[in-house]
């Protein structure tokens, strides 16, 4: 997402494309226990243990 915004600021990417990319990344996903997850930077990964009432996930 950060690179899409940076490309827009640099003038390489048009506004509609940047908004589309950011919107698609902001859509909420439906996680279930056992799903594999990874941080945005890819530095940490794990498995969903449970989904909390407020939509956050507990993962290990």
N, C-alpha and C positions, 0 to 999 in steps of 0.2 A: 504494500500500500504506500509506503514511504517513497519508493522509487517512482510510482505512478504520479504522485503529487510533485516530486522533483522534476520529472519530465514535463509536466504541465507548466511549472514555474519557469523552466528553461525554454519553453516555447516549442518543444518537440512534440508534445501530445496535445490534441485539442480538448476543450473542456468536456464535451459529451463523452469522450472515451474515458477520461479521467474519472468522471462522476460514475460511469458504468462500472469501472474497475473497483472503486471504493465501495459502491453499493453492494456489489456481489460479495465482497469480503466481509461486509457488515451483516449479511443475512444470518439469521440464527440457525444453527444446526441442531439436529435432534440426536443427541448422544444417548447410548444405552450402555449399561455395564458390560464390559468385555470389549468395547470398541477401542482400537488403538488410536492414540492422540500424540501430537507433536507440537512444540512451541513454534511460533511464527518464524523464528530464526533457525529452527531445526536443531538447537543445541541440546534439547531435552525431549525425551519421548517416554511414553508409558501407556497404561491401560486404565480406562475409566472404571472406578470402583462403584460409584453411585452418583446419581444426579440429585442435587439438592433442590429443595422447594423453590428457591429463588432463581433457578436456572443455572447456577454454577455447577461445576462438576468436581467431584473428589476423584483424584487419580493418583496412581502410584507408578 
